């Protein structure tokens, strides 16, 4: 990438936080990383202006001349409307207001997918499977504020990768046994379409907790996603424990469907903010067994390595490679 495009603004916009950084030259390290709450800023432009002032890059040699930003929303043109946050963005308006020569937006998980070949091995926790097959598709799924889904496909001839920009978090959630059929029936009394994201997300943890409480005939407390995780991991609330088990099992099903659809013998990667925080609970859960459960294709699935991403800012790495 030509040096005239630097310094370069890098961004990762989720439903809860926006992470911004600078890259001063091609192949140089990512620096001046700052995480800002989405709720504390009227829009992206205001957040970037705040960031540039905070790191001393509003003027002078550090001021960016181009930018690349991943955002948790479909990117289909100049107008971008976030689904899990109130921001509406005009790419051209932001570019002009900042005086950038170029500003590119991509779906956040498309950008995250670009980081996969560059992530250090010590920032990946393998959960079953064998070794990844070189040059084979990599699948990516990540529960956070929403549910991100992507993949990285090798280009014909090798040497380069092509990321997938999709909205796979909104596929219809399937049931794998009678218990999940009852759970989905309960969810359908509240939601006309039960997508994977409806339960495989921060808000989804609360949805699962409330559903398990109702099915047990117990009153549901007003809990946050962090409350459900904490009470489930500590074992102090049986309905929270059930919610976490359902979360892990259902994630195994959705991840398995993604991996078999893409032929992801290069590995299935789990990103997002929820799974790394579940730690040993997730590793000992039914996720891997459910991932492998594909009947005649179970041996095929069992060979696919699953990696939980523990990198601090993987999407910024991806943005630097876009």
N, C-alpha and C positions, 0 to 999 in steps of 0.2 A: 504494500500500500504506500502511495506516494507521500513523502514527508510534508508536502504542502498542505495536507489535510490535518495536520497536528499543530497545536494541541487539540485533542478530540474529547468531547463530552460523551461519557458513557452513562446509561441509565437502565434501571430495572424497576418498573412500576407495577406493584401488586395492589390488591384491594385495601391493604392496611398500611404499607410503607412504600416509599420511593427511595431507592438507593442510587446515589449519583457519585461519579468519579471522573477523574481526568487521566488521559494517557498522552504523554508528552511527545512521543515519537514512535515510529513503527517498531514493534517487538519490545518496547520498553515496558516496565512494570506498571500496573494500575495503581494510582495513588490518589490521595486526598479523598478517600471514601467517606461518605456521610450518609446516614440513614435518617430520613425525615418522615414523620407521621403524615399520611395523606389527609387526615381529618383536620390538621392544623393549617392547611393551605387552601386558598380558594381554588386554585387550579395548578396545572403543571408549570406554567410560565412563572407564577409567583414562587413556586418551590425552587425552580432553577435559579431565579434571581437571588433568592435567599441563600442558596447553596454557593453561588459564585462569590457573593459578598462574604460569606462565612469563611471560605478557603482562600480569599484574596485573589480571586481570578476574574473579578468583574471588569478589570482593565489590565493593560500591560501584557507581558509576554506569556502569561499563563491563560489569558482569555481564550476559550476554545474557538476554533474556526469551523469545525464540523461536529456532528453528533450522531450517535447511534443509540437507540433506546428500545428496549423490550417492554411491552405493555400487556397487562392481563385483559385483553380485549381482542376481538376480531379487527384486523387492519385491512380494510377494503377500499381505502381511498383517503382523501384529505381529512374527512371527519371521522373521529374515533370516539365512540361512546363506551365508557367502562360500565360493566354490568355489576361489579361488586364494589363500586365506589362512585361518588357523584360527579367525577370529572368528565367533561366533554372537551375534546381537543381538536383544534384545527392545526394540522402539521405546518401548513404554510404560514399561518399567523404566528405560531411560536418561533419558527425559523426566522421570519422577518423581524420580530420583536427582539430577538437575540443577536441579529446580524450575522447569522451563520451562513457560510457558503453552501452547506449541505446539511440536512437533518433527515435521517431515515428512522422509521418506526417499523418494528416487526412484532408479531405475537411473542409474548414473553417466553413461552415454552419452546418456540422455534429457536429463539436466541439461546436459551438454556441448553438445547440439544447440541448447538455448535460447540459448547464447552466440553462435551463428554470425552473426546479424544485427548484433551489437554489436562484433565483433572488428575492430580497426583494420586498414586495408589494408596498412600497413607490417609487420604481423605475419602476413601470408599470402603464401606463395610460390606463384605460379600456374605450373602445369605443363601447358601446352597448352590447347586449347579456345578458345572465344570469350568473349563477355561473358555473365554470367548473365542469364536472362530474369526480369524483375521478377515477383514474386508466384508463382513456380514452386517446387516442392518442392526442398529441399536434402537431399542424402544425406551421411551421416557414417560413417566407418570408422576404426578406430584400433588398430594393433597395439602392445601394451605387455606387461604381465604376462600378460594374456589378449588377446582380440580383441573390442573393442567395436564395436557397430553400432547406428545409429539413423538418424533422419531428421527433418526439420522440414517439416510440411505446412501450407500456408496454409488458414486457416479460411474457410468460405464467407462472402462479403461483404467479405473482405480486412481488413487492419489488425492481425490477430493470427495467431500461429503455434501449431500443435499439435505437440509432440514425440512421437516414437514410442518406446515402451518395449518392446524386443524382445531376443531372444537370438540374433541373426543370426550371431554368431561360431561357432555350433555347427552351421551348415549343413554338408552333406557336401561335401568338397573335390572339385572336378572336375579332370580332366586335359584339356589343350587340344592336345597333340601326343603323338607316340610316346614321346619322352623322358620326358614327365611321366607317361605311362601306366606306364613302367618304374619310375619313382620311386614312384608310388602303389602299385604292386604290391609293392615293397620295404617300404613303410610298412605295408601290410596284413599283412605277416608278423609285425608287432609290435603292431598296434592293430586291434581288430575294427571300429572306426569311425574313419575319418580325417576329422576335422572341419577346417574352415578354421582354427580356433584351434590345432589340433594343430601346425601349422607356421607360422602367421602370428602369432607371439608371441615373447617372449624365449626361453622354453623351446623354442619351435618352431625357432629358429635352430640350437640344438644338435641337435634331431631331424633337421633337414635336413643338417647337417654329417655326423652319424654315418651317415645313409643314403647320402650321396654317397661317404663313405669305404668303406663296405661294398660298394657297387656297383663301386668301383674295386679291390676286393680289398686294401685297405690297413687297417691297424689305426687305430682312432679313439682319439684322446687324450681325457682327461677335461677338456673345455673348458667354460667358462662362456659365456653369451650374449655378454658383453662381449669375451671372447677370440675368439669366432667373428667378430664384427663387426670387431675390430681386425685380425685376421689376414687377413680377407677384403678389407678396404679397403686394406691395405698390399700385398696380393698375395703374402704370404709362404707362404700355405697354399692350394693349388689346390682342396682340398675345401671350404674356407671360402669361397673365391671362388664356387664352384659353388652353395653354400648361399645366398649373398646374391643371386645371379642367380635362383635358383628362388624365393626369397622375393619378390623384386620382381615377377617374372612372375606368380606365383600370386596375389599381392595385386592385380595388374591385373585378373585374371580375376574374382576375388570382388567387387572394387569395381565392375567393369563390370556384373556381374549385379545388384548392389544398385541401381546407378544406373538401369538399364533397367527394373527392377521398380518403382521409385518414380517413374519419369519425371522424374529429377532435373535438369531444365533450369535449376534455380537453382544448380547446382554440386555437385560431389562434394568433400567436405572430408576430409582425412586428418589424424587426430589421433594421440594416443598418443606414447610416448617414443622409439620406435625409428626411424621414418622421418626425422624431422628430423636425427638424428645421422648418417644415411647420406649426407646432403648431396648433393654432385655425383654420387656413384655412383648414387643413386636417380634423379636427374634424367636421367642418361644411360643408365639401364637400359631393359629392355624393358617397363617398367610401362605407359607411355602407349600404346605400340603394341598391347599386349595389351588394354588398356582399350577401345581403339577397335575391336578386331577382333570385329565382330558381324555379318559377312555383309551382308545387305541393310540392316541398321541401322547400318552403320559410319559413314555420314555423320551420322546422328542422334547417335551417341556422340562423334564428333569435335568437335561443337559445344559439348559440355559442358565447362565449365572445371573443372579439378582444382586444389584449393588445399591446400598443406601448411601446417598450423597451426604457427606459431612463437611463439605467445603463451606466456608463462610460466605463467599460472594461468587458462586459459580456463574450466575447469569451475567455478571459484569465481565467475566472471562469470555463468555460467549459473545457479548456485544463487541468486545475488542477484536474478535475474529470474524465479525460479520462484514 
